[in-house]
Amino acid sequence: MTARYRLDDLIIDVPRQRVEREGAPLDVGGLSFRLLEFMLEQGQRVVGFDELIERVWAPAVVNEETVTQRVRLLRQALGDDGRNSRYLRSVRGRGYQLCVAPQREDEPRIDATPPARRKRNIALAGVALIALAIGVIAWSMQRPDETKTSQSPLLQRAAYYAGIGQRDNNERAIALYRQRLQEAPDDRDAMVGLSRALSADACLYNGDATQLDRAQAMAERVIAADPRNAAAHAALGYSFDCRGRIDDALRNYERALSLDPSNDGARASAAYLYERRGRLADALAANLAVRDPSRVRFLQIQIAANLDLLGYTAEAESRYRRSFQLYPDNVFSNLAWPSFLMRHGRHAEAQAALHEAMKRGTDHAGLHVLAAELAWSRDDRDTAREEAARAVALRPHSSLPRSVQYAFAQVRPPSETLRAQAESLRAGLRDGSDPIDGIDATLLLDTAGDRDAAIAALRDAIAMGYRDAAYLRASPLFAGLRESPGFDEVLAAIDTAIAREREAVRSRKLDIRAAP
């Protein structure tokens, strides 16, 4: 949908989840904002209770009274009077309707939250949640240049919708890129833009995985015609990145950067993957080398993730905290801060931050995975299972949320099934997939009762670059495994690797105090 709406005297900025009246922000968030956004999409159509429940509350099961209460809260936040409605009125026996037709603003903002790069397991635990924010940075920096005066209007609008994010907008971008290619089949900017949008569809929005093949082919077609096209190499890297082919993705991001040293998108993307491979000094160096930090909205989270893994906890905390305060509309900030607190054993603070994040209307499977872990830590088994089920409902095709559900389940799948799933993940890891696959396999094998194999899978993950020892020490998912004789030895291997990276930071004179 469009970035901004006017409703009477209200301005609603959808990507930022912000409502203003005469320039003053109103306290509309969470479900209230989601309800308002859905009603804006309907114009002045009367919307019944059943449709509201299905489109706003699902997969949660609620009744009409819940809807009525939420409408009341929304009206209060807007300063509306149910007896003399100005914005939202009830239609007896039918549902609710906006009092006036919402008007789309003609001057959209370009700084809306962009989509993130999604790995095979989008809802990851621990530092993987934070790593997703790094994908946000890379995506935002890889948008087509909308300032090119030579671009066609179709291409400009496609770039605009791709930059906003959200599934509907990405689909609009794909359609516009395809229209442009019908007009000009050899338009390289359109091919690069379509490649990225197709990758995002499969990677971020649970679209058809075959889109990644098309994305790869589109980028390769541009490279064949123009081998020095940096944007095409970055798009090709993104198509590999979405498959979890880290090494192939890195080669293309690095090639893009060598062709265009000003390409902060390729730099941020490479930094993300350096971290995933355990190359923390390289990741930090790349982040500090970003030429225009003002264009990278979540650079603080990216640097915080590096600093946290390197052991500079206080410096990381200040960045996570600041991002959580400044960007309440962004799911990745909302994931990163409570996740950091949990990993460092500050469970009460983590629960409070998570409670605040849950009210902000940025629902994500990762929030529910974290909620399940915190609930299990306080011995609230029922809540843990409910939250794990919500995570699976949000990301039914992702492996890790379901593995968490298995770990907390009263009745678990047969051990043979768990082992087979774990072996599939380990095979992918051997082929160069994300180290989080090894953590997922570790959890499955531990759930199956095979501690020795679980430790072996954990060693595999560490060998491929996994470095979040704090999460392994803190998460209740690995409480049993921590009793294994080999666990401390494995964590010692992480500590040794981190020490090497810290020494590299010092020897390269990377000044963390100078970080944005």
C-alpha positions as CSV (number, residue, x, y, z in Angstrom):
1,M,0.0,0.0,0.0
2,T,1.0,3.7,-0.3
3,A,3.5,5.1,2.2
4,R,1.2,7.9,3.6
5,Y,-2.5,8.5,4.0
6,R,-4.6,11.5,5.1
7,L,-7.7,10.8,7.0
8,D,-9.5,14.0,7.8
9,D,-6.9,15.9,9.9
10,L,-4.7,12.8,10.5
11,I,-1.5,11.9,8.6
12,I,-0.8,8.2,8.7
13,D,2.7,7.1,7.7
14,V,2.3,3.3,7.2
15,P,6.0,2.2,6.9
16,R,7.0,4.2,10.0
17,Q,3.7,3.2,11.8
18,R,3.2,6.8,12.8
19,V,0.0,8.8,13.1
20,E,0.1,12.6,13.4
21,R,-2.4,15.4,13.9
22,E,-1.0,18.9,13.0
23,G,2.5,17.6,13.3
24,A,2.0,16.1,16.8
25,P,2.4,12.3,17.0
26,L,-0.4,10.2,18.5
27,D,0.1,7.1,20.5
28,V,-1.2,4.5,18.0
29,G,0.8,1.3,17.8
30,G,0.6,-2.5,17.9
31,L,-2.8,-3.9,17.1
32,S,-4.4,-0.5,17.1
33,F,-2.2,0.6,14.2
34,R,-2.7,-2.7,12.4
35,L,-6.5,-2.2,12.6
36,L,-6.2,1.3,11.4
37,E,-3.9,0.3,8.5
38,F,-6.4,-2.4,7.4
39,M,-9.3,0.0,7.5
40,L,-7.4,2.5,5.4
41,E,-6.8,-0.2,2.8
42,Q,-10.6,-0.7,2.6
43,G,-11.5,2.9,1.9
44,Q,-15.1,3.4,3.1
45,R,-16.2,-0.2,2.7
46,V,-18.0,-1.6,5.7
47,V,-15.9,-4.4,7.2
48,G,-17.5,-7.1,9.3
49,F,-16.2,-8.7,12.5
50,D,-15.3,-12.0,10.8
51,E,-13.1,-10.3,8.2
52,L,-11.4,-8.1,10.8
53,I,-10.6,-11.1,13.0
54,E,-9.2,-13.0,10.0
55,R,-7.2,-10.1,8.5
56,V,-6.0,-8.3,11.7
57,W,-5.9,-10.9,14.5
58,A,-5.1,-14.2,12.8
59,P,-3.6,-16.6,13.7
60,A,-4.8,-15.7,17.2
61,V,-8.3,-16.8,18.0
62,V,-10.5,-13.9,19.3
63,N,-14.1,-13.0,19.5
64,E,-16.2,-9.9,18.7
65,E,-15.7,-8.4,22.1
66,T,-12.0,-8.4,21.5
67,V,-12.6,-6.4,18.3
68,T,-14.9,-4.0,20.0
69,Q,-12.4,-3.4,22.8
70,R,-9.6,-2.7,20.2
71,V,-11.8,-0.3,18.3
72,R,-12.4,1.5,21.6
73,L,-8.7,1.8,22.2
74,L,-8.0,3.0,18.7
75,R,-10.7,5.7,19.1
76,Q,-9.3,6.8,22.4
77,A,-5.8,7.1,20.8
78,L,-7.2,9.2,18.0
79,G,-9.3,11.3,20.3
80,D,-12.5,10.0,18.5
81,D,-15.9,9.9,20.1
82,G,-17.9,6.7,19.5
83,R,-21.2,8.6,19.8
84,N,-20.1,11.3,17.4
85,S,-17.5,9.6,15.3
86,R,-15.0,11.5,13.2
87,Y,-12.7,8.8,12.0
88,L,-14.2,5.3,12.6
89,R,-17.9,4.5,13.1
90,S,-19.8,1.4,13.9
91,V,-22.5,0.2,11.4
92,R,-25.1,-1.6,13.4
93,G,-25.3,-5.3,12.7
94,R,-22.6,-5.1,10.0
95,G,-19.2,-4.0,11.4
96,Y,-17.1,-0.8,11.1
97,Q,-16.5,1.9,8.5
98,L,-14.2,4.9,8.1
99,C,-16.2,8.1,8.4
100,V,-14.4,9.8,5.5
101,A,-12.6,8.4,2.5
102,P,-8.8,8.2,3.1
103,Q,-6.7,10.2,0.7
104,R,-3.3,9.0,-0.6
105,E,-0.6,11.5,-0.2
106,D,1.1,12.5,-3.4
107,E,4.5,13.1,-2.0
108,P,5.8,9.7,-0.6
109,R,8.7,9.5,1.7
110,I,11.7,7.5,0.6
111,D,13.1,6.7,4.0
112,A,10.6,4.0,4.9
113,T,11.8,0.8,6.4
114,P,13.2,-1.5,3.7
115,P,12.9,-5.3,3.7
116,A,15.6,-7.5,5.1
117,R,17.5,-10.2,3.5
118,R,16.1,-13.5,4.7
119,K,18.2,-16.6,5.3
120,R,16.8,-20.1,5.0
121,N,15.8,-19.9,8.7
122,I,14.4,-16.4,8.9
123,A,13.2,-16.7,12.5
124,L,16.5,-17.4,14.2
125,A,17.5,-17.2,17.8
126,G,20.3,-15.3,19.5
127,V,22.6,-13.3,17.4
128,A,20.9,-14.5,14.2
129,L,18.0,-12.2,15.0
130,I,20.4,-9.3,15.1
131,A,22.1,-10.4,11.9
132,L,18.8,-10.0,10.1
133,A,19.0,-6.3,10.6
134,I,22.2,-6.3,8.7
135,G,20.3,-7.6,5.8
136,V,18.1,-4.6,6.1
137,I,21.1,-2.3,5.7
138,A,22.4,-4.1,2.7
139,W,18.9,-4.1,1.0
140,S,18.4,-0.4,1.6
141,M,21.8,0.4,0.2
142,Q,21.2,-1.7,-3.0
143,R,18.1,0.1,-4.2
144,P,18.3,1.4,-7.7
145,D,19.3,5.1,-8.0
146,E,16.0,6.9,-8.2
147,T,17.8,10.2,-9.0
148,K,18.8,9.1,-12.5
149,T,17.0,11.6,-14.8
150,S,17.3,9.1,-17.7
151,Q,15.2,6.5,-16.0
152,S,11.7,5.8,-17.3
153,P,8.8,6.7,-15.0
154,L,8.0,2.9,-14.8
155,L,11.6,2.3,-13.5
156,Q,11.4,5.1,-11.0
157,R,8.1,3.9,-9.6
158,A,9.4,0.3,-9.4
159,A,12.5,1.4,-7.5
160,Y,10.3,3.4,-5.2
161,Y,8.0,0.5,-4.3
162,A,11.0,-1.9,-4.0
163,G,12.6,0.5,-1.5
164,I,9.5,0.8,0.7
165,G,9.4,-2.9,1.4
166,Q,6.4,-5.0,2.5
167,R,5.1,-7.8,0.3
168,D,2.4,-5.8,-1.6
169,N,4.9,-3.1,-2.5
170,N,7.5,-5.7,-3.6
171,E,4.9,-7.3,-5.9
172,R,4.1,-3.9,-7.3
173,A,7.8,-3.4,-8.0
174,I,8.0,-6.7,-9.8
175,A,5.0,-5.9,-12.0
176,L,6.5,-2.5,-12.9
177,Y,9.9,-3.9,-13.7
178,R,8.3,-6.4,-16.0
179,Q,6.3,-3.7,-17.7
180,R,9.5,-1.8,-18.3
181,L,11.2,-4.8,-19.7
182,Q,8.3,-5.3,-22.1
183,E,9.0,-1.7,-23.3
184,A,12.8,-2.1,-23.3
185,P,13.9,-5.7,-23.1
186,D,17.6,-4.8,-22.7
187,D,17.2,-2.2,-19.9
188,R,19.9,-3.3,-17.5
189,D,18.6,-1.3,-14.6
190,A,15.2,-2.9,-14.9
191,M,16.8,-6.4,-15.0
192,V,18.9,-5.7,-11.9
193,G,15.9,-4.3,-10.1
194,L,13.7,-7.3,-11.1
195,S,16.5,-9.7,-9.9
196,R,16.6,-8.1,-6.5
197,A,12.8,-8.0,-6.2
198,L,12.4,-11.6,-7.2
199,S,15.0,-12.6,-4.6
200,A,13.1,-10.6,-2.0
201,D,9.9,-12.3,-2.9
202,A,11.3,-15.8,-2.3
203,C,13.6,-14.8,0.5
204,L,11.6,-12.4,2.6
205,Y,8.0,-12.9,1.7
206,N,7.8,-16.7,1.5
207,G,7.3,-16.6,-2.2
208,D,8.1,-19.4,-4.8
209,A,11.7,-20.5,-4.3
210,T,12.0,-20.9,-8.1
211,Q,12.0,-17.1,-8.1
212,L,15.7,-17.3,-7.0
213,D,16.6,-19.1,-10.2
214,R,15.0,-16.4,-12.2
215,A,16.7,-13.7,-10.1
216,Q,20.1,-15.4,-10.6
217,A,19.5,-15.7,-14.4
218,M,18.5,-12.1,-14.7
219,A,21.6,-10.8,-12.9
220,E,23.8,-13.2,-14.9
221,R,22.3,-11.9,-18.1
222,V,23.3,-8.3,-17.2
223,I,26.8,-9.5,-16.2
224,A,27.2,-11.3,-19.5
225,A,26.5,-8.1,-21.4
226,D,28.3,-5.8,-18.9
227,P,30.9,-7.7,-16.8
228,R,31.7,-4.5,-14.9
229,N,28.2,-3.8,-13.7
230,A,28.6,-3.6,-9.9
231,A,24.8,-3.5,-9.2
232,A,24.4,-6.7,-11.2
233,H,27.1,-8.5,-9.2
234,A,25.4,-7.3,-6.0
235,A,22.1,-8.6,-7.2
236,L,23.6,-11.9,-8.1
237,G,25.2,-12.1,-4.6
238,Y,21.8,-11.4,-3.1
239,S,20.2,-14.4,-5.0
240,F,22.9,-16.6,-3.6
241,D,22.6,-15.0,-0.2
242,C,18.9,-15.9,0.0
243,R,19.8,-19.6,-0.7
244,G,22.3,-19.6,2.1
245,R,25.2,-19.9,-0.3
246,I,27.4,-17.6,1.7
247,D,30.7,-18.1,-0.2
248,D,29.1,-17.5,-3.6
249,A,27.3,-14.5,-2.3
250,L,30.5,-13.1,-0.8
251,R,32.4,-13.4,-4.0
252,N,29.8,-11.3,-5.8
253,Y,29.5,-8.7,-3.1
254,E,33.2,-8.3,-3.1
255,R,33.3,-8.1,-6.9
256,A,30.6,-5.4,-6.8
257,L,32.7,-3.4,-4.3
258,S,35.9,-3.7,-6.3
259,L,34.0,-2.3,-9.3
260,D,32.3,0.4,-7.3
261,P,34.1,1.3,-4.1
262,S,31.4,3.8,-3.2
263,N,28.8,1.0,-3.1
264,D,27.9,0.9,0.6
265,G,25.3,-1.7,-0.2
266,A,27.8,-4.2,-1.3
267,R,30.1,-3.3,1.6
268,A,27.3,-3.8,4.2
269,S,26.3,-7.1,2.6
270,A,29.8,-8.3,2.7
271,A,30.2,-7.2,6.3
272,Y,27.1,-9.2,7.2
273,L,28.5,-12.4,5.6
274,Y,31.9,-11.8,7.1
275,E,30.2,-12.0,10.5
276,R,28.3,-15.1,9.6
277,R,31.6,-16.7,8.7
278,G,33.2,-15.7,12.0
279,R,35.4,-13.0,10.4
280,L,34.5,-10.4,12.9
281,A,37.5,-8.1,12.4
282,D,36.7,-8.0,8.7
283,A,33.1,-7.4,9.4
284,L,33.9,-4.5,11.7
285,A,36.4,-3.0,9.3
286,A,33.8,-3.1,6.5
287,N,31.2,-1.5,8.7
288,L,33.6,1.3,9.8
289,A,34.4,1.9,6.1
290,V,30.8,2.8,5.2
291,R,31.2,6.1,3.4
292,D,27.8,7.6,4.1
293,P,26.5,6.3,7.5
294,S,23.5,8.7,7.2
295,R,22.1,6.5,4.4
296,V,22.4,3.3,6.5
297,R,19.6,3.6,8.9
298,F,20.5,0.6,11.0
299,L,24.2,0.8,10.9
300,Q,24.2,1.0,14.7
301,I,22.7,-2.5,15.0
302,Q,25.2,-3.9,12.5
303,I,28.1,-2.5,14.4
304,A,26.6,-3.5,17.7
305,A,26.4,-7.1,16.6
306,N,30.1,-7.1,15.7
307,L,31.0,-5.5,19.0
308,D,28.9,-7.9,21.0
309,L,30.5,-11.0,19.5
310,L,33.9,-9.5,20.0
311,G,33.2,-9.0,23.7
312,Y,32.8,-5.2,23.7
313,T,29.5,-5.6,25.6
314,A,29.1,-2.1,26.9
315,E,29.6,-0.5,23.5
316,A,27.2,-2.9,21.9
317,E,24.6,-2.3,24.6
318,S,24.5,1.4,24.1
319,R,23.8,0.9,20.3
320,Y,21.2,-1.7,20.8
321,R,19.4,0.4,23.4
322,R,19.5,3.6,21.3
323,S,18.2,1.8,18.2
324,F,15.3,0.3,20.3
325,Q,14.4,3.8,21.4
326,L,14.7,5.5,18.1
327,Y,13.1,2.9,15.8
328,P,10.0,1.5,17.4
329,D,8.5,0.8,14.0
330,N,11.3,-1.6,13.0
331,V,11.1,-5.3,13.8
332,F,14.8,-5.7,13.8
333,S,15.5,-3.1,16.4
334,N,12.7,-4.7,18.4
335,L,14.3,-8.1,18.1
336,A,17.9,-7.1,18.8
337,W,17.5,-5.3,22.2
338,P,15.6,-8.0,24.2
339,S,17.7,-10.7,22.5
340,F,20.8,-9.0,23.7
341,L,19.5,-8.8,27.2
342,M,18.5,-12.5,27.3
343,R,21.8,-13.6,25.9
344,H,23.6,-11.8,28.7
345,G,21.4,-13.3,31.5
346,R,19.3,-10.2,32.1
347,H,16.0,-12.1,31.8
348,A,13.7,-9.6,33.7
349,E,14.9,-6.7,31.5
350,A,14.6,-8.9,28.4
351,Q,11.0,-9.8,29.3
352,A,10.1,-6.1,29.8
353,A,11.7,-5.1,26.5
354,L,10.0,-8.0,24.7
355,H,6.7,-6.9,26.2
356,E,7.2,-3.4,24.9
357,A,8.3,-4.8,21.5
358,M,5.2,-7.0,21.2
359,K,3.0,-3.9,21.6
360,R,4.7,-2.1,18.6
361,G,2.9,-3.9,15.9
362,T,6.0,-5.5,14.3
363,D,5.1,-9.1,14.8
364,H,7.8,-11.6,13.8
365,A,8.5,-15.3,14.5
366,G,11.7,-14.4,16.2
367,L,9.9,-12.4,18.8
368,H,7.8,-15.5,19.7
369,V,10.9,-17.8,19.7
370,L,12.5,-15.4,22.2
371,A,9.2,-15.3,24.2
372,A,9.2,-19.1,24.3
373,E,12.8,-19.2,25.6
374,L,12.1,-16.6,28.3
375,A,9.0,-18.4,29.4
376,W,10.8,-21.8,29.6
377,S,13.5,-20.1,31.7
378,R,11.0,-19.1,34.3
379,D,9.4,-22.5,34.2
380,D,6.2,-21.4,32.4
381,R,5.9,-24.4,30.2
382,D,2.5,-23.7,28.7
383,T,3.4,-20.2,27.6
384,A,6.6,-21.4,26.1
385,R,4.7,-24.0,24.0
386,E,2.1,-21.4,23.0
387,E,4.8,-19.0,21.8
388,A,6.7,-21.6,19.9
389,A,3.5,-22.5,18.1
390,R,2.9,-18.9,17.2
391,A,6.4,-18.7,15.7
392,V,5.7,-21.8,13.6
393,A,2.4,-20.4,12.5
394,L,4.1,-17.2,11.3
395,R,7.0,-19.1,9.5
396,P,5.6,-22.5,8.7
397,H,8.4,-23.3,6.2
398,S,11.3,-22.3,8.4
399,S,13.2,-25.0,10.2
400,L,14.4,-23.5,13.4
401,P,11.0,-22.3,14.9
402,R,9.7,-25.9,14.4
403,S,12.9,-27.3,16.0
404,V,12.2,-25.0,19.0
405,Q,8.6,-26.3,19.1
406,Y,9.9,-29.9,19.1
407,A,12.3,-29.1,21.9
408,F,9.5,-27.8,24.2
409,A,6.8,-30.3,23.1
410,Q,5.3,-32.7,25.5
411,V,5.1,-35.3,22.7
412,R,8.0,-35.2,20.3
413,P,8.5,-36.7,16.8
414,P,10.4,-40.0,16.6
415,S,14.1,-39.7,17.2
416,E,14.7,-41.1,13.7
417,T,12.8,-38.2,12.2
418,L,14.7,-35.6,14.2
419,R,18.1,-37.2,13.2
420,A,17.1,-37.2,9.5
421,Q,16.2,-33.5,9.6
422,A,19.5,-32.8,11.5
423,E,21.6,-34.7,8.9
424,S,19.9,-32.7,6.1
425,L,20.9,-29.5,7.8
426,R,24.5,-30.7,8.4
427,A,24.8,-31.7,4.8
428,G,23.8,-28.2,3.8
429,L,26.4,-26.8,6.2
430,R,29.1,-28.9,4.6
431,D,28.1,-27.4,1.3
432,G,28.6,-23.9,2.7
433,S,25.3,-22.9,4.2
434,D,24.8,-20.5,7.1
435,P,26.3,-21.8,10.4
436,I,22.9,-21.4,12.0
437,D,22.0,-24.6,10.2
438,G,24.5,-26.3,12.5
439,I,22.9,-24.8,15.6
440,D,19.5,-26.0,14.3
441,A,20.9,-29.5,13.8
442,T,22.4,-29.4,17.3
443,L,19.0,-28.7,18.8
444,L,17.3,-31.4,16.9
445,L,19.9,-34.0,17.8
446,D,19.8,-33.0,21.5
447,T,16.0,-33.3,21.4
448,A,16.5,-36.8,19.9
449,G,18.7,-37.6,22.9
450,D,21.9,-38.0,20.9
451,R,24.2,-35.7,22.9
452,D,27.4,-36.9,21.1
453,A,26.0,-36.1,17.7
454,A,24.7,-32.8,19.0
455,I,28.1,-31.8,20.1
456,A,29.5,-32.9,16.8
457,A,27.0,-30.7,15.0
458,L,27.9,-27.8,17.2
459,R,31.5,-28.2,16.4
460,D,30.6,-28.1,12.7
461,A,28.7,-24.8,13.2
462,I,31.7,-23.3,15.0
463,A,34.1,-24.5,12.2
464,M,31.9,-22.7,9.7
465,G,31.9,-19.4,11.7
466,Y,29.3,-19.5,14.5
467,R,30.6,-17.3,17.3
468,D,27.7,-16.6,19.7
469,A,28.9,-18.3,22.9
470,A,26.7,-16.1,25.0
471,Y,23.6,-17.5,23.5
472,L,24.7,-21.1,23.9
473,R,25.4,-20.3,27.6
474,A,22.1,-18.5,28.2
475,S,19.4,-20.2,26.1
476,P,17.2,-22.8,27.9
477,L,17.2,-24.7,24.6
478,F,20.7,-25.9,25.4
479,A,20.4,-26.4,29.1
480,G,20.7,-30.2,28.9
481,L,23.5,-30.0,26.4
482,R,25.5,-27.8,28.7
483,E,25.8,-30.8,31.0
484,S,27.6,-32.8,28.3
485,P,31.4,-33.3,28.9
486,G,32.2,-31.9,25.4
487,F,30.2,-28.6,25.8
488,D,32.8,-26.6,27.6
489,E,35.5,-27.7,25.1
490,V,33.3,-26.5,22.3
491,L,32.8,-23.1,23.9
492,A,36.5,-22.8,24.6
493,A,37.0,-23.1,20.8
494,I,34.7,-20.1,20.3
495,D,36.6,-18.1,23.0
496,T,39.9,-18.9,21.2
497,A,38.5,-17.8,17.9
498,I,37.1,-14.6,19.4
499,A,40.5,-13.8,21.0
500,R,42.1,-14.0,17.6
501,E,39.6,-11.6,16.1
502,R,40.1,-9.2,19.0
503,E,43.8,-9.2,18.4
504,A,43.1,-8.6,14.7
505,V,41.0,-5.6,15.6
506,R,43.9,-4.2,17.7
507,S,46.6,-4.9,15.2
508,R,44.5,-3.2,12.4
509,K,43.9,-0.3,14.8
510,L,40.1,-0.4,14.3
511,D,38.8,2.4,16.5
512,I,35.4,1.3,17.8
513,R,35.0,4.7,19.5
514,A,34.9,6.3,16.1
515,A,32.1,4.1,15.0
516,P,28.8,5.9,14.1
